[in-house]
Amino acid sequence: MAQPTFSTHVGMVDILPDEVGKWQALERIIHEEAKKFNFEEIRTPIMEQTELIARGVGQLTDIVSKEMFAFERGDDQYVLRPECTAPVARAFVEHHLEQRGGTQNLYYIGPMFRAEKPQKGRQRQFHQFGAEIIGADDPAADVDIITLMMSIYDRVGISNTSLKINSVGDPASRKAYTKALKDYFRPHLDEMSDISRERFEKNPLRILDSKEEEDQPFIENAPVITDFLTEETEAHYARVKELLKELEIPFEEDPYLVRGLDYYTRTAFELISPDLGAQDALGGGGRYDLLIEEVGGQHTPAVGFAAGMERLFIACDELDINLVEEEMLDVYIVTLGDEARKWGINHLPKLRKAGLSASMDYIGRSIKAQMKDADRENARHVIIVGGNELAEGKFTLRNMKASEEDSYSFDEILNKLTN
């Protein structure tokens, strides 16, 4: 009988030991930058109720209509989370986080899931980091979120970026704008893509997101939402731009920038990189003042961003940025014989308790093979233990980088390596 073979699901990949270092390095940067901005981490389950995502993200979005990993258990319907803002909003409402006082500055890191065709930088399981300021209406919160997002990329070393901003208005602005878009696109529908014709009926703002070649001439001349902003929304947008200028953050206004999720209002922004090719977005976000109420809370203003980790790594590769510092093992114990092996097993914990990273051979290889393994593990020092060393109570300590060695008692070795 043939042995079964198993592999990862299409669009889901293993992160192997040789790759984990860059993930850990990026996560460390995110944690450190978030702390500087006084944000607290939140971790939500990867599984949420289908209704939460449908209400939060929008019934007519591609995510809800085409891209969710959905399943049932009994009468309950669930999805693997396709994004994290709606889950964070749910957690805010469910746990009454507003009672903690002040704004809730929250950030997250984790896997998301979308049942779409795998592409460069976006698998069916992909990873995002993001942040939310919940409870602040002030344009300064919009700018703080943008600044946090950009500080992470700056810290990584990705400076070849462009910030695009727009306002997607409030409900009154969008109602008027949606009517204007429909009036404009309607005579041209026969010449436009199938996906844009579908979006025309469901959500004409999404046509502006189209990358289809046949749609571009019509998008270029479409009405712009900034001509339909209410006085209050226009003032909010103006203040966002003023603050960005005061902080000397370059930006480009893009009147056709829309976010793909229905909960966005007013400010929308996107950080792009030419190093990513046609799909050039590194991350983006905006204000979502309607979301908390939509998922069962009181009216609560909020703003946030989300960014793809895989896309960031692509940009790092293009720019030859290495996030991983060279990792070294402090001590490798090389043993010859059973008694030496017992000594090694007993002394490994003492080395580790002293704060040193330490390892040894577990399969009885020759000294030559063990030394080769220590070199492969990038060990700083090797302790060589054999019968003579055990009899004398002195062990050879070899500095692998300097190619120098001498004999010491174990206590002397410990003192030498920790001081």
BELJODA-V420897 format. One record per backbone hydrogen bond with DSSP energy under -1.0 kcal/mol. NH is the residue of the N-H (numbers start at 1). CO is the residue of the C=O. Records with the same first field share a line. If there is no record, write none. Layout:
# BELJODA-V420897
NH=CO, CO
This chain:
# BELJODA-V420897
12=9
19=16
20=16
24=20
25=21
26=22
27=23
28=24
29=25
30=26
31=27
32=28
33=29
34=30
35=31
36=32
37=33
38=35
39=34
40=105
42=107
48=79
50=77
53=49
54=50
55=51
56=52
57=53
58=54
61=58
65=61
66=62
67=62
70=68
71=78
73=76
76=73
78=71
79=48
80=69
81=46
88=84
89=85
90=86
91=87
92=88
93=89
94=90
95=91
96=93
97=92
99=96
100=97
101=98
104=134
106=132
107=40
108=130
110=128
112=126
113=81
114=124
115=67
116=114
119=122
122=119
124=11
125=11
126=112
128=110
129=307
130=108
131=305
132=106
133=303
134=104
135=301
141=138
143=139
144=140
145=141
146=142
147=143
148=144
149=145
150=146
151=147
152=148
153=149
154=150
155=151
156=152
157=153
158=153
159=157
161=159
162=272
164=270
165=252
166=268
168=266
174=170
175=171
176=172
177=173
178=174
179=175
180=176
181=177
182=178
183=179
184=180
185=181
186=182
188=185
189=186
191=188
192=189
197=193
198=194
199=195
200=196
202=198
203=199
206=203
207=204
208=205
209=206
210=207
215=212
219=215
220=216
222=219
227=224
228=225
234=230
235=231
236=232
237=233
238=234
239=235
240=236
241=237
242=238
243=239
244=240
245=241
246=242
247=243
248=245
249=244
252=163
254=165
257=254
262=57
264=261
265=287
266=169
268=166
269=285
270=164
271=283
272=162
273=280
276=273
277=274
280=278
282=271
283=271
284=306
285=269
286=304
287=267
288=302
291=288
294=290
295=291
296=293
297=292
303=133
304=286
305=131
306=284
307=129
308=282
309=127
312=308
313=309
314=310
315=311
316=312
317=313
318=314
319=315
321=316
331=357
332=381
333=359
334=383
336=385
341=337
342=338
343=339
344=340
345=341
346=342
347=343
348=344
351=347
352=348
353=349
354=350
355=352
356=351
359=331
370=366
371=367
372=368
373=369
374=370
375=371
376=372
377=373
378=375
379=374
380=329
381=330
382=398
383=332
384=396
385=334
390=386
391=387
392=388
393=389
394=389
395=408
396=384
397=406
398=382
399=404
400=380
403=399
404=399
406=397
408=395
413=409
414=410
415=411
416=412
417=413
418=414
